[in-house]
């Protein structure tokens, strides 16, 4: 862009054209996202302010954003956040960006648990925080899953205990707690960056008393005292078969962490390790829900049956591809 006056309309046209030449699949949408971020205006507000000139600060921000997007960096990393169901979560490089198909995973868990009104408004959640006595929270608890707010038999006090394994940004655990007033969640991840980000999202959504984030391998960092107490275990583990990793879009391969993507030769390496832990963690009648690669679901279903689970189902995502496996501990 030159030193001439740039209106929102001219900046939008220039950005879309530039990104199209750089091979962006959706250049106009990308341009809208970036211009919204640079100006603080919503996409609708952009279109009713076409003639407004950009300030020099806005132009500098936009120029930086466009340069990063032109190199292929995901929009979500540039803007630093993404909408997921009824919440907005922070995202950053080093942590997998939440996908729309993962929203199906949350829907399946909510459908399997006793119902609650949803979605929750911010005002409701603020009121809800006051309903839990501070005696429920042991501020001195070690990071081992033994926090008092997660202990005990959840069936006796109306609370529902959920484990979110490989939590990443924390979008699943946060969505479940945000949408269901009775859920207490413990979320885990092996990545230091993911754990830090998930804790930020928990705090941002004022869910600290109901979601605990632990650093560790799968569910093995969760206290033994909680084994057999979980109403649900949910996971979006690394599941892309290694042979498919070479076929994923460059935008994903070049920017998102392989640790959160590569699921081994057949995509089920972590799933195999997670199954027996999940069986022991769930109470009788508890539900297991796991997102997997579309080529892996049949094999995963067989492994679940062999592992003692019943009512094994394969659920399709919004693009009508097999995506989520659900199963019940008898």
N, C-alpha and C positions, 0 to 999 in steps of 0.2 A: 504494500500500500504506500502511496505517496504522501506528501505533506498537505495535500488538498484536504478540504473539509470532507469528512466521511459521515454520512448519515447511517442510521441503522439499516436502511434499505440497501444502500450501496455496499456497506460492509457485509451484509448477508449475501448479496449476489457475488461479491468478490471471493468470500470465503468458500461458498459452495462451488464456484468454478475452480478455485485452486485445489480443493480437496478432490473434486472429480478428476482433475488431471493427475492427481497423485494416486488414483485408484481406489478411493473410498467407495464402499458399496452403497452408502446412503449419504451422499455429500450434503444434501439440503438439511437432513435431520442432524447431521454432525454440526453443520454451520449454526443451526438454531441452538443446539446445546451449548456450543462454545460462546456464542454471542450472549446468550442468557447468563452464562456464568460470568462473563466479562462485565456485563452491565447491571446485573442483579435484577433484571426483568424476567418475567415468565415468558414462555413462548407466545402466549396470547398477547401479552403486553408489547412484545416486539412488533407485532403486526398492527397495532394501533398507535405506534410511535415511529412509523417509518421515517418521518422527516427529522427526528431528533438527532442532532449531531453527537458523535461520540466524543467524550473528553479525551485528552491525551493519555491519561492513566488507563482508561478503558481500551484505547487503541493499543497501548503497550501490552496490556494483559492479553488482549485478543491475539496480537501478533505471536506472543509466546505460546498460547494454546494451539494456534493453527500450525505453528512449526512442529510442535510435539505430535499433533494428530497427523500431520503430513508424513511423519516418520513411521506411523502405524501404531502409536501408543493408544491403548483403549480409552474411550471417552470417560469411562468411570474413574480411571486413575487420574485423569486430568482434572475432572471436577471434584474428585475426592469423596463422592457419595453415590448411592444408588437406591432407588425405591425397591422395596421387597414387601409384597402384600400390603399391609396397612402401616408399615414403618419405613423410615429411611435410615440406612446404616452407612457409616463411614467405610471407605475402601482405600487401599493403598498398595503399591507394588510389594510383592512378596506374599500376598494373600489372594486366594482365588476370588474372582468377582462373582457375586451371587447371580444365578441365572433364573429366568422365569420358570423353567421346568422344575426347579427345586421347590417352587411354591406348591406343586402337587404333593410333594413329600410331606409338607406341613399339613395340607388338607387331609391326607390319609391318617395322620396321627390324631388330628382333632376329631375326625369322624369316628375313630375307634375308641375314644375316651368319652366318659360322661360329658354331656353337652354343657356349654356355657354360652352366655350372650357374647356376641362379637360383631364387629370389632370394638375395641375399647377406645374411648376418647382419651385425650391427654388429661382432661379434668378428672375423668373417672379413675385413671391410673394414679393421679396425685392423691385422690381420696383413699384409694385402696391401700396405699403405702401406710396410712395411719391405722389400718385395721390389724396389722400384724404387730403384736407386742414386741418390744425390743428385747425382751427376755428370750425370744425365739432365736436371736442372733448372737452367737458366741464370737465376739470380736477377736478373741485370742486364738481361735482355731487355726491349726496349721493348714497349709495348702495340700491336704490329702483327702479332701472330700468329707471330712468329719464335722463340718460346720453344722451346728445344732439346728439351723433352719432347714436342713435336709435330712435330719435323722428321724428315727422312729418309724412306726407303721403308718404310712400315709392313708391307708384305708380306714383307720380309726378316727382321724381328725378331719376328713374331707379333702385333704390335700392329695394331689397327684404328683408322683415323683417321676421325672423324665431325665434320661441321659442322652445328651447330644454328643456323639463321638465324631471326631474330626470336624470341629465346629467352624474353623476358618474365621470369618468375620463375626460369627455369633448370630447370624441372621436367623437360623432355625430356632435356636433356644430362645432368642429374644421374641420372635414372632409367636411362638407357642405360649410364652408367659404373658405377652401383651394381649393375646386374643383369648386366653383362658384364665380366669381369675384364680383357679385352684391349683394351677401348675407351679411346682417348684422344679427348677432344672439345674442339672450339673453338666457343664459343657467342658470338653477336653480337646486339646490339640498338642501335637508334638513340636510345632513350630513356635519359637519365642515371639516372632513377629505377629503371628495369628493370635496368640494368647493375649498379647498387649492390645491389639486392635479390638478383639472381642470384648475385653474388659472396658475399653473406651465406649463401645456401643451399649453395653449393659448400663454403664453410668449415664450416658447421654439419654437413655430411655427411662431412667429412674427405676431400674429393675434390680438394683444391687441386693435387695433383701430376698429376691426370688430366683435369681440366676447367679450361680457361682461358676467361674471359669478356672479350670485347672490345667497345669502344664504336665503332659506325660503321654505315653504311648497308649493309644486306643483308650480302653476303659481301665487299664491296670493301675492308674493313679488314683482311682476312686476307692474310698475306704471299704474294707472287707465287711464292715458292719452294715453296709447298704446293700450287699448282695442278697438277692431274693426279694428286694423291696420295691423294685422299679415297676411302674405301671406301663412304661413305654421306653424303648430304646430306639433312637433315630440316628441315622448316619448318612452323610454324603462323603464317602471316602474317596481317595484316588482310585479311579476305576477304568481309565482308558487303557485298553490293551497296548502293550509296548509296540506292536506292529502297526497300530493305528496312530501312534504319536507323530509319525512322519507326515500324516495326512491332515493333521489339525491346522486350522488357519494360522498364518504367520502372526497375526495380531495376538493370538493366544500363545503360540509357541515361543515368541520372542519376548513376551512381557509377563505372562503368568507363570507361577512357580511349577516346575515339573514335579516337585514333591507332592503337590496337591492334585496332580493329574494322572501320573503313571501308575497303573494298577497291576503291573507285571505282565507276564506272557499272555494270559487270558483275561486280564482285568480283574481277577478275583483274589489276588494275593492277600489283601487286607481283609476282604470279606471272609475268607477261610479262617483267619485268625480271630475275627470279630464274632463269628457264630457261637463258638462254645462259651465265650465270656458272656455274650448276650443271654444265652440260655440260662446261665447261672444267675445273672443279674435280675432277670424278670421274675415277678411273682406269677403264680398260676393265673392264666388268662391275660397276662401282659402281652403287648403287641410290639413287634419288631418291624421297623420300616427303614428300607435302605435304597438309596438311589444308585443305579448301576448303568453301565453302557448297554445300549440297545442289543448288542450281540451276545450279552452275558446272562440275560435274565433266565432263560430256560435252565442253564447249568446251575445258576444260583438257586433256583427253586428246588432242584433236585438235591443240592447240598443241604438246604434248609430242612427238607423232609428227612433226609438221612440223619440230620442233627437232632431230630426229635420234635421239630416244630409241626404244627397242624394249621389248617386253614390257610395254606400258602397261596398267595395271589400275585399276579403280575398286573400292574397298573400302567396305563398309557399316559404319556404327557400331552401337552397342548398341541403338539405337532403329530399326534397319533403314533408315536413311537413307543415301544415298551421301555419303561424308565424306572419304575419303582417296584420293589418286591416288599410285600407285607406278609407277616406270619405271626402265629400266636403260640405262646408256650402253653402246653396243656396243663 
